[in-house]
Amino acid sequence: MRLGSLAGNCPPPKKTITSWQKVSAALEETDTPILNNIPNDIVSTDDIDYAIGALTNHITIVIENSTRVVPAKSDRKELLSDVSELIRAKTLRCA
């Protein structure tokens, strides 16, 4: 029994790409308004909660700013595992 096309009403597949180098660079920056509002002397659980919330918000914003959504190409062919291993080995040697 067929009720309809499997791909007819589905949006095109997408994937999320995050630039971890951009995330790393942004997290190394210490002079940010969010982090500057964290008190130097944390003496209460409210201070701890505020600091955790500020840090979590900062990390979330950094990751969102370093991430993009692109169409997933289902017709794209994967490299053979041997070729992938060679590329990975060459990249590690050059680093």
OpenMM code with the backbone's topology and positions (N, CA, C; nanometers):
from openmm import Vec3, app, unit

residues = "MET ARG LEU GLY SER LEU ALA GLY ASN CYS PRO PRO PRO LYS LYS THR ILE THR SER TRP GLN LYS VAL SER ALA ALA LEU GLU GLU THR ASP THR PRO ILE LEU ASN ASN ILE PRO ASN ASP ILE VAL SER THR ASP ASP ILE ASP TYR ALA ILE GLY ALA LEU THR ASN HIS ILE THR ILE VAL ILE GLU ASN SER THR ARG VAL VAL PRO ALA LYS SER ASP ARG LYS GLU LEU LEU SER ASP VAL SER GLU LEU ILE ARG ALA LYS THR LEU ARG CYS ALA".split()
positions = [
    Vec3(0.0848, -0.1170, 0.0000),
    Vec3(0.0000, 0.0000, 0.0000),
    Vec3(0.0900, 0.1242, 0.0000),
    Vec3(0.0617, 0.2165, -0.0888),
    Vec3(0.1401, 0.3387, -0.0971),
    Vec3(0.0489, 0.4579, -0.0770),
    Vec3(0.0858, 0.5420, 0.0202),
    Vec3(0.0015, 0.6566, 0.0503),
    Vec3(0.0505, 0.7840, -0.0176),
    Vec3(0.1733, 0.7887, -0.0531),
    Vec3(0.2250, 0.9093, -0.1167),
    Vec3(0.3757, 0.9014, -0.1323),
    Vec3(0.4277, 1.0021, -0.1953),
    Vec3(0.5701, 1.0083, -0.2183),
    Vec3(0.6454, 1.0285, -0.0872),
    Vec3(0.7553, 0.9583, -0.0721),
    Vec3(0.8360, 0.9748, 0.0486),
    Vec3(0.9051, 1.1102, 0.0500),
    Vec3(0.9418, 1.1625, -0.0648),
    Vec3(1.0145, 1.2880, -0.0690),
    Vec3(0.9260, 1.4056, -0.1100),
    Vec3(0.8016, 1.3805, -0.1391),
    Vec3(0.7135, 1.4838, -0.1905),
    Vec3(0.6949, 1.6027, -0.0999),
    Vec3(0.6614, 1.5829, 0.0256),
    Vec3(0.6322, 1.6931, 0.1157),
    Vec3(0.7445, 1.7194, 0.2154),
    Vec3(0.8532, 1.6480, 0.2042),
    Vec3(0.9632, 1.6640, 0.2995),
    Vec3(1.0540, 1.7790, 0.2558),
    Vec3(1.0974, 1.8600, 0.3530),
    Vec3(1.1939, 1.9641, 0.3169),
    Vec3(1.3269, 1.8999, 0.2813),
    Vec3(1.4081, 1.9680, 0.2021),
    Vec3(1.5374, 1.9095, 0.1661),
    Vec3(1.6230, 1.8887, 0.2908),
    Vec3(1.6995, 1.7791, 0.2944),
    Vec3(1.7812, 1.7523, 0.4121),
    Vec3(1.8897, 1.8580, 0.4285),
    Vec3(1.9192, 1.8899, 0.5540),
    Vec3(2.0204, 1.9899, 0.5852),
    Vec3(2.1166, 1.9330, 0.6875),
    Vec3(2.2361, 1.9912, 0.6927),
    Vec3(2.3308, 1.9521, 0.7957),
    Vec3(2.3902, 2.0783, 0.8563),
    Vec3(2.4351, 2.0657, 0.9789),
    Vec3(2.4920, 2.1778, 1.0521),
    Vec3(2.6435, 2.1650, 1.0530),
    Vec3(2.7107, 2.2726, 1.0168),
    Vec3(2.8567, 2.2749, 1.0162),
    Vec3(2.9026, 2.3781, 1.1179),
    Vec3(2.9896, 2.3371, 1.2090),
    Vec3(3.0441, 2.4272, 1.3100),
    Vec3(3.1932, 2.4441, 1.2852),
    Vec3(3.2376, 2.5684, 1.2837),
    Vec3(3.3795, 2.5978, 1.2715),
    Vec3(3.4392, 2.5974, 1.4116),
    Vec3(3.5002, 2.4861, 1.4496),
    Vec3(3.5531, 2.4737, 1.5853),
    Vec3(3.6743, 2.5628, 1.6063),
    Vec3(3.7446, 2.5976, 1.4978),
    Vec3(3.8553, 2.6933, 1.5107),
    Vec3(3.8015, 2.8308, 1.5475),
    Vec3(3.6893, 2.8686, 1.4880),
    Vec3(3.6258, 2.9962, 1.5204),
    Vec3(3.5747, 2.9958, 1.6644),
    Vec3(3.5182, 2.8834, 1.7070),
    Vec3(3.4715, 2.8698, 1.8458),
    Vec3(3.5893, 2.8855, 1.9410),
    Vec3(3.6974, 2.8168, 1.9121),
    Vec3(3.8160, 2.8219, 1.9972),
    Vec3(3.8698, 2.9640, 2.0084),
    Vec3(3.8799, 3.0328, 1.8959),
    Vec3(3.9318, 3.1701, 1.8959),
    Vec3(3.8406, 3.2630, 1.9768),
    Vec3(3.7098, 3.2467, 1.9613),
    Vec3(3.6154, 3.3317, 2.0337),
    Vec3(3.6185, 3.3036, 2.1836),
    Vec3(3.6360, 3.1773, 2.2227),
    Vec3(3.6401, 3.1445, 2.3651),
    Vec3(3.7709, 3.1900, 2.4298),
    Vec3(3.8766, 3.2062, 2.3512),
    Vec3(4.0021, 3.2567, 2.4063),
    Vec3(3.9942, 3.4051, 2.4388),
    Vec3(3.9007, 3.4746, 2.3744),
    Vec3(3.8833, 3.6174, 2.3998),
    Vec3(3.8196, 3.6341, 2.5381),
    Vec3(3.8889, 3.7025, 2.6278),
    Vec3(3.8405, 3.7131, 2.7656),
    Vec3(3.7695, 3.8447, 2.7939),
    Vec3(3.7856, 3.9436, 2.7077),
    Vec3(3.7238, 4.0739, 2.7307),
    Vec3(3.5890, 4.0811, 2.6604),
    Vec3(3.4900, 4.0135, 2.7173),
    Vec3(3.3556, 4.0142, 2.6609),
    Vec3(3.2583, 4.0647, 2.7673),
    Vec3(3.1532, 4.1345, 2.7267),
    Vec3(3.0584, 4.1894, 2.8251),
    Vec3(2.9969, 4.0829, 2.9156),
    Vec3(2.9628, 3.9683, 2.8590),
    Vec3(2.8999, 3.8636, 2.9402),
    Vec3(2.9950, 3.8161, 3.0491),
    Vec3(3.1196, 3.7889, 3.0123),
    Vec3(3.2158, 3.7383, 3.1105),
    Vec3(3.2598, 3.8471, 3.2080),
    Vec3(3.2607, 3.9731, 3.1638),
    Vec3(3.2999, 4.0824, 3.2523),
    Vec3(3.1991, 4.1054, 3.3645),
    Vec3(3.0752, 4.0602, 3.3476),
    Vec3(2.9722, 4.0776, 3.4505),
    Vec3(2.9781, 3.9720, 3.5601),
    Vec3(3.0619, 3.8714, 3.5436),
    Vec3(3.0757, 3.7688, 3.6478),
    Vec3(3.1587, 3.8291, 3.7610),
    Vec3(3.1089, 3.8234, 3.8834),
    Vec3(3.1840, 3.8832, 3.9950),
    Vec3(3.3157, 3.8099, 4.0210),
    Vec3(3.4152, 3.8854, 4.0651),
    Vec3(3.5454, 3.8261, 4.0989),
    Vec3(3.5378, 3.7425, 4.2254),
    Vec3(3.4584, 3.7873, 4.3211),
    Vec3(3.4423, 3.7149, 4.4476),
    Vec3(3.3072, 3.6453, 4.4477),
    Vec3(3.3099, 3.5160, 4.4278),
    Vec3(3.1869, 3.4366, 4.4283),
    Vec3(3.1716, 3.3803, 4.5690),
    Vec3(3.0697, 3.4300, 4.6403),
    Vec3(3.0563, 3.3928, 4.7810),
    Vec3(2.9232, 3.3243, 4.8129),
    Vec3(2.8329, 3.3219, 4.7193),
    Vec3(2.7028, 3.2611, 4.7481),
    Vec3(2.6627, 3.1675, 4.6350),
    Vec3(2.5622, 3.0873, 4.6623),
    Vec3(2.5124, 2.9978, 4.5573),
    Vec3(2.4483, 3.0779, 4.4442),
    Vec3(2.3923, 3.1951, 4.4762),
    Vec3(2.3369, 3.2805, 4.3709),
    Vec3(2.4478, 3.3291, 4.2776),
    Vec3(2.5636, 3.3634, 4.3356),
    Vec3(2.6778, 3.4041, 4.2536),
    Vec3(2.7233, 3.2893, 4.1641),
    Vec3(2.7248, 3.1682, 4.2195),
    Vec3(2.7636, 3.0496, 4.1417),
    Vec3(2.6650, 3.0280, 4.0275),
    Vec3(2.5359, 3.0336, 4.0589),
    Vec3(2.4332, 3.0152, 3.9566),
    Vec3(2.4447, 3.1212, 3.8465),
    Vec3(2.4706, 3.2467, 3.8863),
    Vec3(2.4849, 3.3543, 3.7882),
    Vec3(2.6065, 3.3291, 3.6988),
    Vec3(2.7172, 3.2909, 3.7593),
    Vec3(2.8396, 3.2666, 3.6827),
    Vec3(2.8205, 3.1514, 3.5849),
    Vec3(2.7577, 3.0439, 3.6296),
    Vec3(2.7316, 2.9293, 3.5415),
    Vec3(2.6400, 2.9708, 3.4265),
    Vec3(2.5353, 3.0465, 3.4582),
    Vec3(2.4425, 3.0923, 3.3547),
    Vec3(2.5110, 3.1830, 3.2536),
    Vec3(2.5952, 3.2749, 3.3013),
    Vec3(2.6653, 3.3664, 3.2111),
    Vec3(2.7610, 3.2903, 3.1213),
    Vec3(2.8345, 3.1968, 3.1788),
    Vec3(2.9292, 3.1185, 3.0984),
    Vec3(2.8553, 3.0310, 2.9968),
    Vec3(2.7469, 2.9689, 3.0385),
    Vec3(2.6673, 2.8860, 2.9479),
    Vec3(2.6113, 2.9697, 2.8334),
    Vec3(2.5589, 3.0876, 2.8652),
    Vec3(2.5059, 3.1760, 2.7601),
    Vec3(2.6156, 3.2179, 2.6634),
    Vec3(2.7322, 3.2495, 2.7169),
    Vec3(2.8443, 3.2911, 2.6321),
    Vec3(2.8839, 3.1789, 2.5360),
    Vec3(2.8973, 3.0584, 2.5876),
    Vec3(2.9358, 2.9448, 2.5030),
    Vec3(2.8284, 2.9181, 2.3972),
    Vec3(2.7028, 2.9263, 2.4363),
    Vec3(2.5928, 2.9051, 2.3424),
    Vec3(2.5969, 3.0069, 2.2286),
    Vec3(2.6176, 3.1334, 2.2620),
    Vec3(2.6231, 3.2386, 2.1602),
    Vec3(2.7424, 3.2180, 2.0679),
    Vec3(2.8577, 3.1839, 2.1246),
    Vec3(2.9776, 3.1618, 2.0437),
    Vec3(2.9547, 3.0479, 1.9444),
    Vec3(2.8959, 2.9387, 1.9918),
    Vec3(2.8719, 2.8247, 1.9025),
    Vec3(2.7689, 2.8607, 1.7953),
    Vec3(2.6626, 2.9317, 1.8337),
    Vec3(2.5625, 2.9721, 1.7345),
    Vec3(2.6237, 3.0622, 1.6277),
    Vec3(2.7138, 3.1523, 1.6688),
    Vec3(2.7778, 3.2431, 1.5734),
    Vec3(2.8812, 3.1727, 1.4858),
    Vec3(2.9226, 3.0539, 1.5244),
    Vec3(3.0243, 2.9796, 1.4495),
    Vec3(2.9648, 2.8621, 1.3728),
    Vec3(2.8334, 2.8576, 1.3646),
    Vec3(2.7643, 2.7443, 1.3039),
    Vec3(2.6781, 2.7918, 1.1884),
    Vec3(2.6720, 2.7094, 1.0850),
    Vec3(2.5831, 2.7394, 0.9732),
    Vec3(2.5139, 2.6114, 0.9288),
    Vec3(2.3948, 2.6275, 0.8732),
    Vec3(2.3171, 2.5145, 0.8234),
    Vec3(2.3235, 2.5189, 0.6715),
    Vec3(2.3584, 2.4068, 0.6130),
    Vec3(2.3716, 2.3976, 0.4677),
    Vec3(2.2923, 2.2775, 0.4176),
    Vec3(2.2574, 2.2786, 0.2898),
    Vec3(2.1878, 2.1615, 0.2354),
    Vec3(2.2792, 2.0394, 0.2392),
    Vec3(2.2216, 1.9276, 0.2749),
    Vec3(2.2969, 1.8016, 0.2738),
    Vec3(2.2858, 1.7433, 0.1336),
    Vec3(2.3967, 1.7119, 0.0768),
    Vec3(2.3978, 1.6564, -0.0589),
    Vec3(2.3923, 1.5048, -0.0486),
    Vec3(2.2778, 1.4494, -0.0791),
    Vec3(2.2639, 1.3042, -0.0683),
    Vec3(2.3326, 1.2318, -0.1839),
    Vec3(2.3578, 1.3027, -0.2956),
    Vec3(2.4218, 1.2382, -0.4091),
    Vec3(2.5740, 1.2461, -0.4026),
    Vec3(2.6255, 1.3035, -0.2962),
    Vec3(2.7697, 1.3157, -0.2790),
    Vec3(2.8285, 1.1820, -0.2380),
    Vec3(2.9330, 1.1425, -0.3056),
    Vec3(2.9933, 1.0123, -0.2771),
    Vec3(3.0992, 1.0254, -0.1690),
    Vec3(3.1072, 0.9263, -0.0858),
    Vec3(3.2077, 0.9213, 0.0200),
    Vec3(3.3400, 0.8745, -0.0377),
    Vec3(3.4488, 0.9228, 0.0197),
    Vec3(3.5803, 0.8726, -0.0194),
    Vec3(3.5985, 0.7313, 0.0339),
    Vec3(3.6765, 0.6551, -0.0352),
    Vec3(3.7099, 0.5219, 0.0148),
    Vec3(3.7829, 0.5363, 0.1471),
    Vec3(3.7665, 0.4405, 0.2357),
    Vec3(3.8282, 0.4509, 0.3677),
    Vec3(3.9801, 0.4591, 0.3584),
    Vec3(4.0404, 0.3892, 0.2616),
    Vec3(4.1861, 0.3953, 0.2439),
    Vec3(4.2301, 0.5374, 0.2070),
    Vec3(4.1552, 0.6024, 0.1193),
    Vec3(4.1887, 0.7386, 0.0775),
    Vec3(4.1724, 0.8340, 0.1957),
    Vec3(4.0661, 0.8179, 0.2712),
    Vec3(4.0449, 0.9015, 0.3894),
    Vec3(4.1587, 0.8877, 0.4890),
    Vec3(4.2049, 0.7661, 0.5110),
    Vec3(4.3160, 0.7427, 0.6038),
    Vec3(4.4440, 0.8081, 0.5542),
    Vec3(4.4696, 0.8021, 0.4245),
    Vec3(4.5891, 0.8667, 0.3682),
    Vec3(4.5839, 1.0182, 0.3853),
    Vec3(4.4685, 1.0762, 0.3595),
    Vec3(4.4527, 1.2211, 0.3759),
    Vec3(4.4721, 1.2595, 0.5220),
    Vec3(4.4121, 1.1830, 0.6131),
    Vec3(4.4247, 1.2104, 0.7563),
    Vec3(4.5709, 1.2000, 0.8002),
    Vec3(4.6419, 1.0985, 0.7530),
    Vec3(4.7836, 1.0802, 0.7891),
    Vec3(4.8673, 1.1953, 0.7364),
    Vec3(4.8405, 1.2390, 0.6146),
    Vec3(4.9164, 1.3508, 0.5572),
    Vec3(4.8884, 1.4787, 0.6338),
    Vec3(4.7643, 1.5013, 0.6713),
    Vec3(4.7283, 1.6208, 0.7470),
    Vec3(4.7977, 1.6229, 0.8827),
    Vec3(4.8057, 1.5080, 0.9488),
    Vec3(4.8709, 1.5018, 1.0791),
    Vec3(5.0208, 1.5275, 1.0676),
    Vec3(5.0821, 1.4799, 0.9606),
    Vec3(5.2266, 1.5000, 0.9406),
    Vec3(5.2578, 1.6469, 0.9156),
    Vec3(5.1671, 1.7163, 0.8480),
    Vec3(5.1906, 1.8570, 0.8136),
    Vec3(5.1601, 1.9509, 0.9300),
    Vec3(5.0901, 1.9040, 1.0286),
    Vec3(5.0496, 1.9911, 1.1396),
    Vec3(5.1617, 2.0189, 1.2353),
] * unit.nanometer
topology = app.Topology()
chain = topology.addChain("A")
for resn in residues:
    res = topology.addResidue(resn, chain)
    for name in ("N", "CA", "C"):
        topology.addAtom(name, app.Element.getBySymbol(name[0]), res)
